[in-house]
Amino acid sequence: MSSIDPQIPFTYEDYKSLTATSDQRYELIDGEIYVTPAPATTHQLVARNLLLMLTQHVRAHGLGLVLHAPVDVVLGEGKGRNVVQPDILFVRRERTSSVEEAEVVGAPDFIVEVLSPSTADRDLGMKRTLYARSGVREYWIVEPADKRIEAFVLGTRDYGKPAVCEGADCIASAAVPEFVAPLPEVFRRD
């Protein structure tokens, strides 16, 4: 009788074979596979609002590419590869060769994760660490329940203390030139 060794980490190849035969959304982080359930409508509305604002700005200024989930972002190389599906990402025009047909290879310049109860711990912990380790220049955590955004900017080794914006404030991006998001527009429900 054979058994599965829980100490054997999942690989990128395992991830690809799993996603090829399933309609579920998955992420591979540090050798563990995580199922990502469908987000709630509030999550979708907030992500849509931010996506529209960011896409319009990036297109108007010819800054690069904006993509949204589900899209695989492969971070790391070899056996240490991780695959995440951020809610929104931006890649500068100079780096768009990293956007391949099947996936984005390497760290985007800017990532947004909209918190959901089922993924909040992962977004706030291991994904934040992974994004910093991989060189994601800026990471926004959007909290729909509190109507606030925490913006992390990469320092020499890690993200420093986040800028926290809430209420009627606007938040400006460090990685997307001249992009400013007014929070009342981000959290609109129509």
C-alpha positions as CSV (number, residue, x, y, z in Angstrom):
1,M,0.0,0.0,0.0
2,S,1.4,3.4,-0.9
3,S,0.8,6.7,0.8
4,I,1.3,10.3,-0.1
5,D,4.2,12.0,1.8
6,P,2.8,15.3,3.0
7,Q,6.4,16.6,3.2
8,I,6.9,16.5,-0.5
9,P,6.2,19.9,-1.9
10,F,4.1,20.5,-5.0
11,T,6.0,21.6,-8.1
12,Y,5.1,23.9,-10.9
13,E,4.5,20.9,-13.1
14,D,2.1,19.5,-10.5
15,Y,0.3,22.9,-10.6
16,K,0.1,22.9,-14.4
17,S,-1.3,19.4,-14.5
18,L,-3.9,20.2,-11.8
19,T,-5.1,23.4,-13.5
20,A,-5.3,21.7,-16.9
21,T,-7.9,19.3,-15.6
22,S,-9.9,21.5,-13.4
23,D,-12.1,24.6,-13.5
24,Q,-11.1,25.6,-10.0
25,R,-8.6,28.5,-9.4
26,Y,-5.4,27.5,-7.6
27,E,-2.2,29.1,-6.4
28,L,1.1,27.5,-5.6
29,I,3.0,29.1,-2.8
30,D,6.1,27.6,-1.3
31,G,5.3,24.1,-2.4
32,E,1.6,24.2,-1.2
33,I,-1.4,24.3,-3.4
34,Y,-4.3,26.6,-2.4
35,V,-7.8,26.6,-3.8
36,T,-9.1,30.1,-4.4
37,P,-12.9,30.2,-4.2
38,A,-15.0,32.6,-6.3
39,P,-15.1,36.0,-4.7
40,A,-18.2,37.7,-3.3
41,T,-20.0,40.5,-5.2
42,T,-18.5,43.2,-3.0
43,H,-15.0,42.0,-3.9
44,Q,-15.9,41.9,-7.6
45,L,-17.4,45.5,-7.5
46,V,-14.3,46.9,-5.8
47,A,-11.9,45.0,-8.1
48,R,-13.9,46.2,-11.2
49,N,-13.8,49.8,-10.1
50,L,-10.1,49.8,-9.5
51,L,-9.4,47.9,-12.7
52,L,-11.4,50.4,-14.8
53,M,-9.6,53.4,-13.2
54,L,-6.2,51.8,-13.6
55,T,-6.8,50.6,-17.2
56,Q,-8.0,54.0,-18.3
57,H,-5.0,55.7,-16.8
58,V,-2.5,53.2,-18.1
59,R,-4.0,53.3,-21.7
60,A,-4.3,57.1,-21.8
61,H,-0.6,57.5,-20.9
62,G,0.8,54.4,-22.7
63,L,2.4,53.1,-19.5
64,G,2.2,49.3,-20.0
65,L,-0.3,46.5,-19.4
66,V,-3.0,45.9,-16.8
67,L,-4.3,42.4,-16.3
68,H,-6.8,40.9,-13.8
69,A,-7.6,37.5,-12.3
70,P,-7.5,34.8,-13.2
71,V,-4.1,35.1,-14.8
72,D,-1.0,33.1,-13.6
73,V,1.9,35.0,-12.3
74,V,5.0,32.8,-12.0
75,L,7.5,34.0,-9.4
76,G,10.9,32.4,-8.9
77,E,12.6,29.7,-11.0
78,G,13.1,26.0,-11.1
79,K,11.7,24.0,-8.2
80,G,11.2,27.1,-6.2
81,R,8.6,28.6,-8.6
82,N,5.4,30.0,-7.1
83,V,2.2,30.7,-9.0
84,V,-0.3,33.3,-7.8
85,Q,-3.4,35.0,-9.3
86,P,-3.5,38.5,-8.1
87,D,-6.8,40.4,-8.5
88,I,-5.1,43.2,-10.5
89,L,-1.6,43.7,-11.8
90,F,0.4,46.2,-13.8
91,V,3.6,45.7,-15.9
92,R,5.5,48.7,-17.2
93,R,5.8,49.1,-21.0
94,E,9.5,48.4,-20.8
95,R,8.9,45.0,-19.2
96,T,5.9,43.7,-21.2
97,S,8.0,40.9,-22.7
98,S,7.4,39.2,-19.3
99,V,3.7,38.9,-20.3
100,E,3.5,35.6,-22.2
101,E,0.5,34.0,-23.7
102,A,-0.1,31.6,-20.9
103,E,1.3,33.5,-17.9
104,V,3.2,36.5,-16.6
105,V,6.8,35.4,-15.8
106,G,8.4,37.4,-13.1
107,A,7.3,40.1,-10.7
108,P,4.8,42.7,-12.0
109,D,5.5,46.3,-11.0
110,F,2.2,46.7,-9.1
111,I,-0.2,44.2,-7.6
112,V,-3.6,44.7,-6.0
113,E,-5.3,42.1,-3.8
114,V,-8.9,42.8,-2.7
115,L,-9.4,41.0,0.6
116,S,-12.0,38.3,1.0
117,P,-12.7,36.3,4.2
118,S,-11.4,33.1,2.5
119,T,-8.1,34.6,1.3
120,A,-7.3,37.5,3.7
121,D,-4.8,35.6,5.8
122,R,-2.9,34.5,2.7
123,D,-3.0,38.0,1.1
124,L,-1.8,39.7,4.3
125,G,0.9,37.1,5.2
126,M,2.5,34.7,2.8
127,K,1.6,36.6,-0.4
128,R,2.9,39.9,0.9
129,T,6.2,38.2,1.8
130,L,6.4,36.4,-1.5
131,Y,5.7,39.7,-3.4
132,A,8.4,41.5,-1.5
133,R,10.9,38.6,-2.0
134,S,10.1,38.5,-5.7
135,G,10.6,42.3,-6.3
136,V,7.0,43.5,-6.7
137,R,7.6,47.3,-6.4
138,E,4.2,48.2,-5.0
139,Y,1.5,46.1,-3.3
140,W,-2.0,47.4,-2.4
141,I,-4.2,45.5,0.0
142,V,-7.8,46.7,-0.4
143,E,-10.2,46.1,2.5
144,P,-13.8,46.4,1.3
145,A,-15.3,45.9,4.8
146,D,-13.3,48.9,6.2
147,K,-13.2,50.8,2.9
148,R,-9.5,51.3,3.2
149,I,-6.4,50.6,1.2
150,E,-2.9,49.8,2.5
151,A,-0.2,50.6,0.1
152,F,3.2,48.9,0.5
153,V,6.2,50.1,-1.4
154,L,9.3,47.9,-1.7
155,G,12.4,49.1,0.1
156,T,15.8,47.6,-0.1
157,R,14.7,44.2,1.2
158,D,11.1,44.3,2.3
159,Y,7.9,46.4,2.4
160,G,8.0,49.2,4.8
161,K,5.2,50.5,6.9
162,P,2.2,50.9,4.5
163,A,0.5,54.2,3.7
164,V,-3.1,53.8,4.9
165,C,-5.9,55.6,3.1
166,E,-9.6,55.6,4.1
167,G,-12.7,57.7,4.0
168,A,-12.7,60.4,1.3
169,D,-9.0,60.2,0.7
170,C,-7.2,59.5,-2.5
171,I,-4.3,57.1,-2.8
172,A,-1.4,57.7,-5.3
173,S,0.7,54.9,-6.7
174,A,4.4,54.8,-6.4
175,A,4.8,52.3,-9.3
176,V,2.2,53.7,-11.8
177,P,3.1,57.2,-12.7
178,E,0.5,59.8,-11.8
179,F,-2.1,57.2,-11.0
180,V,-4.4,58.4,-8.2
181,A,-7.5,56.4,-7.0
182,P,-10.2,58.3,-5.0
183,L,-11.5,55.9,-2.4
184,P,-15.2,56.9,-2.8
185,E,-14.8,55.7,-6.5
186,V,-13.0,52.5,-5.5
187,F,-15.8,51.5,-3.1
188,R,-18.8,52.5,-5.3
189,R,-21.5,49.9,-5.4
190,D,-23.1,50.8,-8.8
